[in-house]
Amino acid sequence: MCESRGARVRAELAFSVGDLAQMRFSVSPMWEVGPGLRLLRSGRDHPVHHRWTAQVRPRLAAAGLDRGRLAELVPPTGYVPDFLNPAPAGPAPTLEEELAAIRATPLGRIRAELDRLAGEQGSLGPRLRALHDGRDDALSALTEEIAAYWEVALAPYWARIRAVLEADVFHRTRQVAEHGAGRLFNDLHSSVSWGDSTLRLSGRHRPLSRRGAGPGLLLIPSVFTGPVPFTRVTPPDPPQLAYPARGTGTLWEVRRADGGNNALAAVLGRSRALLLAELESPATTAELARRTALSAPAVSQFLGALRGAGLVSAHRAGRCVLYARTAAAETLLAASASASAASASAASAASVTQTSRGGA
């Protein structure tokens, strides 16, 4: 993964009809792993992601994941080895599929990219030297660590993140359908422009040509990539362009649902609706019990019911288990909020009408 900060060249990627025909989008878990960890390790209080970093940093430190192999591969600045971002095989690969692709990386590629990392950092630590030497357990240990990081930092939030990414892809594909690829590229980012069948990216570290890249183009929205796009060019894979997803600014906005006497509470029960509202941010059973004044056994029982209904998921973070709302729960809460707003609007309109008639 190439970081664009401090770059001084303009990259130009020419497109043939065949390249345009092979252009596609993908939502990639690994393109959230690397940039997200980089943000966590930077120590910065990001204006958009500060709620996420405040929750995740202490959990990451408690699990020791802020100082392992993955952390060594993702420095706060500079180059990140490209083998961490294998070309997604489809529009929405799972983390397990991408980890399998990482495990299948040829040793020669791993060594070349670790040599480049060593050139920037000065040396490799013992764990990365083991990876460089191709020791049998080194790559498996790395993917196990990535999976552990995912459970702590991203899995509890993935339903919300994925919704933003999929909304971005829907918007971009509609742009292509209605206005063509030129509109898509010119609207993608201020550093990206299109003209004369050529994609131009300003402020890059290195030139980019079709001769040195694979065919087509893989466009990957990311909530943690920013403020500029990242590129990955490792032929024969298609070049990847990871760009900041639109809607990222609203990602962590509070969208609490009322746990009181509303339609959702009438269906689920007040306590279950209250717990769903409290899961605006992933939390443990103890945290939920403290915030809701429910007993821990009661919270555990209600969470079990919500999990059985597909509205809550559980994710291990060290010695704790974090509970999070699923995509189905987010959809249900959004529908409930819309119904409540419509009901309130109708009631208000009826009141105005009644008052008007009374005045007449």
Secondary structure, DSSP 4 states (H G I P E B T S, - for coil): -B--TT--EEEEEE--HHHHHTEEE---THHHHHHHHHHHHH----TTTHHHHHHHHHHHHHTTTTSSHHHHHS-SSS---GGGSPPPSSSS--HHHHHHHHHTS-HHHHHHHHHHHHHHHS---HHHHHHHHT-TTHHHHHHHHHHHHHHHHTGGGHHHHHHHHHHHHHHHHHHHHHH-HHHHHHHH-TTEEEETTEEEEEEESS---GGGS-SSEEEEEESSS-SS-EEE--TTSPPEEEEEPTTGGGTT---PPP-SSSHHHHHH-HHHHHHHHHTTS-B-HHHHHHHH---HHHHHHHHHHHHHTTSEEEEEETTEEEEEE-HHHHHHHHHHHHHHHHHHHHHHHHHHHHHHHHH-
